[in-house]
Amino acid sequence: LLGAACLPTRADGNTLGTPFGEFARPVGTAGDVRLVVLPGEVRAAAANGSATATTPTARVLTTAPAVGGFQLRCALGDHLVVASATAPLPVGSNTTLSLSAPPRLLPWQRRSTNLDQTP
């Protein structure tokens, strides 16, 4: 899961709101659920002022050449998202993001990191 972003969701009954739009809550989940996106599952494009609820805007932190285009590290609120782009985007610029893979909604459990504790 290196480079994965675990984005918070907002629950509204059986619907979960995410920065990329609303999705149905997965069957059998209760409590906190996160949208988990891996590098390569988010596309970035130059922001042109047309961002909507399903096309969030992020700030470009880094741009580097990658196979088939460019890899960007973007700040989406307090979260770091690794995205791909067909052209380099300037560091400090705004970019719109879109999912290029089905949403991965996973239960999120907060547990102690103390290894001396037994579950």
C-alpha positions, 0 to 999 in steps of 0.5 A: 500500500505504499503511496496509498491515500486513505481519504475520509468519507461522510456518511449519509445513510447508505451513501458515502460522500467522498472528494470524488463524489458519492458512492453506495456504502459497501454491504456489511460495513458499519462505522468509519469507511475510507476511500483508499486510492493507490498510485495510478488510480487518480488522474490529474489535469490542469485546473480550468475553473470547472471543478465540481463535487466529483472533480476535486481541486488539489495543489501540485507538490511535485511533478516527475517523469514517469512511464507513459507521462508524469507522476504528481504528488498533490495535496488534497486538503490534508491528504497526499494523493499520488496522481498521473498526468499526460503533461507536467503540471507546475509545482504550486499550481492547482489541478483537478483530480478524477478516479481512473479506477472503481472506488475502493471503500474499506472499513477503517479501524483505529487500533493501538500501535502498542505491540505489547497489547494483545487484541 
